[in-house]
Amino acid sequence: MPRTTAPDTTPADRGAGPVRVAGTGASQATAAGAARPSLGQVLDFAWGRGPFTATEAMAGASLTRSTTIDAIDTLVAAGVIRELANARDAGEYSAGRPARRFELPSDLGAVIALDAGDTHLGVTVTDLARTPLAHVRADLDPQHTVGQRRTAILTRLDAALTASGVPRDRILALCAGVAAPVARNGSSPPHPDGFWERTNPGLAELLAGWAPVVEIKNDAVLAAAAEGDLGEAVGCRDYIALIAGERFGAGAVVDGHILHGAHGGVGEMVLFDHVRGVDSAEGLGPAITRIAGELLASGAASPRGALADLDAGGLRADRILALAASGDPDAAQVVRGAGAFLARVVAVLGSTYDPDRVIVCGAIAESIQPVLDAARDVLRPLLDLPAPTILRSRLGADIVLEGAVSTALAAARTVGLPQLVAQRLHA
């Protein structure tokens, strides 16, 4: 049976080092390595490395030469490790006996990543070197029933797999991100208006047969995984990935571990309903629009200024930020107000989790730097602890997909690939 859970330790959590998702250290005990631990050690060494020699594998896997060569030959015979032209033929060796060279082929298998938001769905298939093989994106109707949403997800998943050209039996892991808390069994708890159940319509059960490992994760958790693997938190053990577009959601990493909670609810931002000066979990986009509207309604902005002209066509956060960047004083005042708003949010996160960094994520991050600068000016007096550094993510709107790819690759390394080896050895 495939593993269809959202465990309390994600692939990013394994090991004691900084949070890194793809490539987190030694594999867990698996069917492939139970009888021959050396196979698992060589596989771990070969993962993501490119061409290598037996001597390099011996040192990297901490095995004797004879054990290393025996393990490599076994994996070559199983079609898992590929033998390449020797070092002399490759132009890398000129004297003595040419060294045999090997690699773990990136096309040995593939992983699938999903970002199943309230109104959008992204599906990406990549090989084991993270090279994209197919990508499907579609809008979702937020009024879909659970059944309609399940059908829409399966339809796009099938389309992405077909476009990738990868046989289904070579999918080694799948990870899906949803805009809801996710418990250890992959389910989401009940929500007062059914939003969480609709956003995560039983995906653990629905997708269970797609791969040896199927993991369902909260979208902010995956944003944190992406930042730790690829972004502003590489090498950092304490940080918050703050999804900040329409609504806030926080992926919290403390002491190198992504936090989940009993119901997967760590980082749910309904707590801001009770924070004076924040008052809701609305994200920076709605907050910027609201602050601009309040400024115009109060009469503090010029009635014939650029912000008022913008209001005639509908206030939007991206337009307000662009106006501020052009030097408009009214828009600049909105930016300062948004910075004060964000500072209160970060102060709560700083007091709760004591992060070294808070990384503002999502599509809005591209133009949010002036708001971050304004927040820094306000933040320090709000905290007794040292204030975290506020950074903007550079991973863009697809950060949840990136985190899902990282998590799926880590699961492929530790579970999916060893299972494939075990199947081939016993075929």
Order of alpha helices (4+ residues) and beta strands (2+ residues): alpha-alpha-beta-alpha-alpha-beta-beta-beta-beta-beta-alpha-beta-alpha-alpha-beta-alpha-beta-beta-beta-alpha-alpha-alpha-alpha-beta-alpha-beta-alpha-alpha
